[in-house]
Amino acid sequence: MRNRKITITTFLALTVTLLCGPLGLMAQEEAEPTGKPVAAPKQAIELGAPFSDNAILQREMPVPVWGWSKPGTKITVEFAGQKVSAEAGKDGKWLVKLAPLKASAEPAEMTISDSDGKKVVLKNVLVGEVWMASGQSNMQWKSGRCDVAALLKRIAESVAAGKEKQPVIREFEVTSVFSALHPIEHAMGSWKNGDLENYSAIATAFACELYKELGVPIGILNCSWSQTAIEAWVPRAGYATSEDDYGRELNRKCLATDPRTPEHKETWSAFYKSLEDQIAANAEMIKKGEKPPAISAPVPGNMGDNRGASWMFNGRLSPVVPFAIRGAIWNQGWANRGSGLLYYNSLHHMIRGWRLVWDKPDLPVYFHQFYCPRDSDLSGKPSLDSTAEMRLGTLLARDIPNAGMACQIDIQGAIHYYNKTLPGKRLALHALKNQYGRNIVADGPMFKSYEVKGDKLVVAFDFADGGIQVGQAMGDNLLDAPAVLANSEDKVKLFYLAGEDKVWHPATMKIEGEKIVVSSPDVKAPRGVAYGTGGVGFQPSLYNKALLPLAPFIYYDNKLVTSKDWPDGSLKVAGKTIDPSSVGNVYEYRKMPLLSQQFEDNAVLQAGKPVTIWGSTRKFGEWQAEPEKGDCKVDFEFGDIKKTISVTPDMAEWQVTLPPMKADATPYTLKARFTINGEVVHERVATNIVFGDVWYVGAPAGTFNVPETKPSGQIVRMIANQSMREGSGSPSRFSIATSRGRRSNDNRFASYWKDATGLAAALGHGIAAKTGKPVGIIFMQSKSDVALKNWIAVDFLNQAPSLMEDYKTVGSQYPDNPYYLENIRRYIADWRNYWGKYIPQMIETKAVPDGAAWGIYPSPAPKIGDSQATWTYNVYVECFAPAQLSGIVFLCGKAMAAEGQGAKFGSEMSVLGNCLKTKLGAGDVPFIYSMPSSTLAPKITKPESIKGRNAAVEISKWPDPKDPASSDLTALIEKVLGEIGN
């Protein structure tokens, strides 16, 4: 959504995700503990978010305490024998500074009182060391869900044995707001006290290590959130002071969303004019009886929920500034795997920004270098992919003063890797060494230089710590350190050498003190060396004596190798054939929905009728085809049928209609290729396709009681929903799942054709036994029991009086709806109000005007309230239309006629039947549906307007997932079989 061209029609699904927070974005990516806004009792005096019971204050430095009162009110703060006063300013804000405090684990009270007689007493306040922890889900991840739980158990056992003291650690989180367009100060928060398994795992391991050495209370300001990019955590000050092009561009975007700036006026005036001009043009087309296009407009600036520049800092971190802290730790990366070397810039922006807003030019910040995800190439082959270069950018960011990097390259795992104890401890080493004066090694070895000696290359390192050794991280056994592997140099398979031809060859290594001698029989005159850039993980690798890992590197002629300056941007590796699907246009277009998902291996297509096959040449996430790149074509092949389709910019999809085919088990192969200037950039091949009778079955959630399936001896297959989707606010044209990749292309949510089971098998084999033909069942069962209107297409809603309001609201997102232009005018008015009132109020008060936890902004999606009309249709029907069929079956659920809704059943079921027949292109085929008896729904009305062949099967019990007998479908299957041949 960030500053890209989008159509109003396609914006709805994105906006629904935005308004629901980031959890929708991460549903298939990050299964994360969720957070909801938490209200706290209103205090007599409003305090800054971190000031509540159980707080830990920073020792040995001035401690700001702030809040808000009536302007001119005198505020007095009393703590640890100090009594400090200040007067609330014109905006009501006041701030006092306590003189440096001594560490204390004794619970104390802080009293805040004002000249009006109001008073707040904070209880159980301690003094110690406070660190801010930020990042995305791996920083947010709880101790009890990873190996830090084992660390805490070990500590508890040691405490019980009298060997150490129980760590005093508390964690603070903002609880009322998460993201915002401008910095928020008014927020609520709370300190957790004692439940360490519910703290940030990495921060807990970090804090335990500090406590063990320091023996003082440790406070964590947990300012992290799942699936957030580093750009979202950068204060605007970090962009405003940047000197690189990337930072300047993000600063321009931030200025465009500040109504006080000329940049804002310029960009939004253009935005409004674009929409208004299109409204006028569409209105003229409508007058002429022409079909208007969707209205498109780029949304200016840094608009973009939890990924937009500064949004997460503004909501999650700004409320804790300027709470006294010793320093900050950072763990993030998954959302920036595509950033490459730009991650270096972003770390500079973020750390500089944090230091500016805290007014601490030397604020220590320690960050992790990205770990080794499970999908990494652990062969040791060198890589210049975006993840490898993001790690490199992180390494280079060590040039930031008072900052440091803890390498995690030997930590391996899924999106949320299990081993978080060791990463936390490695960050603690930097703090203990630099802030607390411990004489320890905090850095692992890092490339310094090399020299060539004949056919060998000798690498020197910084932080070699008295010598290099071989070690191996042992998966779950990482509470302390990797294991040392003696005499195991031959087990390290991570070095590669390159000669004058710039081809990289596997190399062996020998340890010589603090240096490594690398050689390869295939490289007689080495000029380049690489180590572990593709990933290391749980395999033998190199460490210093402190068992800190060697960071990956790649150099040629003693210069850093990057994709920007290396020939072709990719590496030639001996013995490795570059997978063409991993580079260039083939990689760029890898998720193109060139064929709609039903046209896959083992598909059953309708015999005896013209069948339309279709797909799209739009890349995933793009809304427009790209023929400007050259001569774009789709080459189609099905048996003896061959066609070539030229792709134009306005082509939403391509289609080919096959002539009627005979029903038999003869397998066909379908091929579709997308070419740009003759180069094949995407290809789909579907095999073993047969023709027979195809039936569409729509069903509510539940378990069905079906008669025993008697094998027919015919091919009977089904395609069913494999994703977790309930539905969508906009049509899902090419896939039921969110991802449009094929099942074989690691999309485990993709639907596919398989041998029929359950109801599909009973129905399909019954049909096949009667016709002697192959049968395909499109079996779409919703995830929950939903209303009839959920299954009805938007342009049919106006055919039932009870659905007219849905037609006016939900339907107004589509250009051919008469309420479309009215909705766009509303959208423009919302933006004007947003910039004229909402955001100025946010800027002035530094609070969220409407209390929304997640930053919101106007959407072209209509305001539909709780309506989910078309929601199910958009996913479960749209991607199959048109689908020539032999018939349609629809099973009624309780939500379709319960709670007095029966009076609407007849008209709405009539609309649904006509909708499915029309949209699926089925023509006059049987429409068999179930409907409740008058006993179940006393006000039930019967459908009277279904066109063509239709029949109802009365049910006397509502389907109950816990009672399969309530869903006996014997009568329905018999009704279907009775319609065949009529």
Phi, psi and omega in degrees: 000352186277103172053044173234159184285124179226152177266150177302324182299321186265002186279340190301310184298321179297318183291322177301317178299315181300310186291340178270003183088189187279352188295327177297322181294328188259006189306318180263357186253317185222104177280096196244143171302130185273160176232136178239150178303136181240124178275147178239155177304138181291129180275156177298326176235128180287127180249159172302151188309320185284355186262097178207175179307147176076011181295152168245128180258151181285132178277162165059027171204157178305139184245105177291137171232130186218166178180199184222140176215184177297133180311136179087351180289139176273129180246137178235129178248128180239126179198137175050043178082356179262150178220108187235139184236157176205165179248136179293134181283189182299328179272004179087352183279142174226155179210131173239161176235120173283143175294158182312136184254157174268149179299141179204130175262006178275124180302134181227167178248142172247128181249128176241121181228159178232170185290352176267002178092002178280151183209143174231134178242118176268129185255157173059045180269132179244171177230132180192228180247132182239131178233142175268134179242126183223165179144202179252212196296330180288339170277327180286333188306137188279149182301322184290353183252014181207193186289350175295334174299320178292323176299314181295323177295319180295319178297317180300320179294321179293322177296316180298329180276359179078017183271339178203169180266151177295125180300138176260099185228134176227151184233133178253143172220143168292135185242353187248343181213147184236317179217150181202157181286328178235157186301133179256138173248320180283112180202166176246154178204174179211154177258126173278141184227096170112332182272074187298334180291347179257012176266168169303127184296310182297316179294326178293315177299319176301312183292321178300320180294319177296315182297319181301325182271325189260328179069022178240157179304142180242125176253139178242124168266101184275101180244059182237161175200149185295147170055041179247139179277156180300326181302330182288341184261002182271124174297154178302330178299329179293327177278322184297334182258007183284152180244359179262159185298321182296314179295321179296321180294317178293327176295320177298321178294321178294320179296327181293340179253022174245106186296357178272355188253153174294330178300322179296310182301317182296310186289320183281334172297318178294322179298310180298316182298320179300313180294316182294322177296319180291324176300314180298317180295318179295320180299320178296319180296320180296320178301325182275000180080015180268155180278120184280152177279169173291146179273130184242148177198132174283129178277115187289159169085204185257037179290125181171059173029226189283359176252346183293148182307125173078351187300315183286325174300314185300322184264320190263334187247322181306323181296345180262355180275130011251049178309136184293122178226155176280323182184194184219150174236152189221129173223118184195167175160325187301316181289352180241022180299337179268003185284329183061221184294342178298342178299329175301311179300317184294322176297320176297314180301313186293310184293319177298318180296315178301317182294325179291313183289331177276349185057043178228089185301337183250020181306121179291135176224125179242133187231156178269144165274138189307141182285196183247096180298159184298335181273010180288155175275104185267020179285347183094348182300137181294153184218147172239027180288173188296328179291316179299319182283336171295318176299319179296317178300323177295315179300317181294333182289359172294352176285356176285123180300147178057034175228162180204162184238134171252119183282140177237019189298339178268005176262126186237148177168190180280195180306318176250091184292149189283323188274097181246352179294307184296316175302319178297318179295323181293324174295322180297328179302319179297316180295316181296322181286313190267328181260335186240009169071019179285141180272078184225167175267127183248339183252144170277171180300143177222143182306134177245307181188174171214160172227147181265129177235094182066239180265013180242157179233124184253119185258131175253152186229150163276154176058037178287343170057047175082002178149155179258146177217161178269136177216175179209127173287133189252048175062243185292340184270063185233031179287335182244293183195161174298161179277142175279133178249104182287144176051047186234027181301329181289347180274348181277114185247031190252359181264142174224147176239153176226143177255205183298330181282357178061028172262131185267131183239145175303144183225157174257164184221153175228137179273128174233083180068246181262010180237162178236131176259120185245137179211159177212134179296343182267356181233100184280333180228081185294143176231346180220154180219142179224148179216117166064018185291334179279349182133150180242296177067204185277069175217162181305132181208187189252145181220164168269185183294338177277004181058042171256136192284151172289127180285143180300151178204161174207121182225150175220131187051039179059022175241143179301135178264126175229160180295336182291323185248000179271141182308127179067000178071005180224159185261141172265121183244129182301134179078001180245119174272122182294123178294115183299339180281355183256001182220165171060207184298325180299319178289317183299324184258019189296334182257016179297132177277062186300331172234136173300152196297337181289341182268075184232179177309141174071015180296149170248123180249155185291129177274154173077004179222152176296128182249127178268129175249136184214167177191191183223151176255016177274138175289156177300130180088355178253148183252002183217141176294164187235057180291350178295346178284349180148202181279104184256132182218155168247122175260120186247139179215127176217107186059237179272357183272123178228133179218152173236128182245125175282136182263129179246162184302327184267011183279109178288323179200162175255156180217147171224132180255123179276147174291161178305135181245152178286149177278117171193178185268012178296124183278137176246158175241132179251130178233137175221130180232137175253126182238146172238116184052040177086348180275128177284115181252345175203140181217139174234136177230124177242126186248167173060039177274133179235167179244141180189213178262129180244129178240141175259131179237120173254134186214151174279173177296151177142173177252132186254142175266108184245151178295162181302133181280123177258116182306137183264346185082001180252165172290123176227113184235163178221154169235128186229165178289122179255351184272175179262010186287134172278328183166193181206148178284349177225157185299133175259094195282327192243354182202144174287321180282162177299315177283145179256010178287161179282160178301321180288349181257047179052033172254092185290350180266357182290140176280152182207158179279136180208172177300136185292147176226167174058222181301319180299323179290314181299315180292312185296314180290329175297316178294314183297324180295329182275327185259338184071021182242158170301152180228136173240133179245117171273102189253101183249104180250123182291161182280343178213172180279116186238165181289159178303321184297338177297332184268359188260133179296152188299323184279004174253353185298329183284001181270359175232127182305324183289349184249007183297322180296322176295322178298321181287328184263292180303319183290340186287003175272356184252134187302332183271006177271136184296345181261006184298307183295325176299321179293321179293323177296321175299319180300314178298316180298323179296320178295317181298321178292322180301312181279336182273332184231305189300304183291318174304323178293320178298317180295317183290316186267345185054039178219158178281116186306320183253009177075010181294130182289322178257133180305133180237161171206167187303147180232143173288347176296133182296156178278101190256358181063228182269003183295134174238031176303137181071354186305312182283319178306316186303332181256316191270347181240316189307319184282002176248002186258128000275145175225106179301133189227165169264340179178169181230136176239134178225126182258133184273139175249168186301323183294347184274348180208014183274167173054048175078008181276358184300330181297335180269350189301312185301311182292321182286323176293325176299315179296317181298314180300314179293323178298309183295320178298318183286310185293322180279357177067026189282336183074207183273077177248162180300137172242104184255126183222156174261151176214148184288151175287167179294339176293319178287319183226092187304331183262017187298139174244150182266142175295133181235000186237018177286125183282142175075201187290130177200155180205143180253148173239117184283139177243146182252355177225144174285142175303131180234117181305334182269354183224086182304331182296338180288348183242046180290117186254016180302314182295321181294317180296320178296323178295318178299312182296328179291335180279341183290127179089353179280000000 
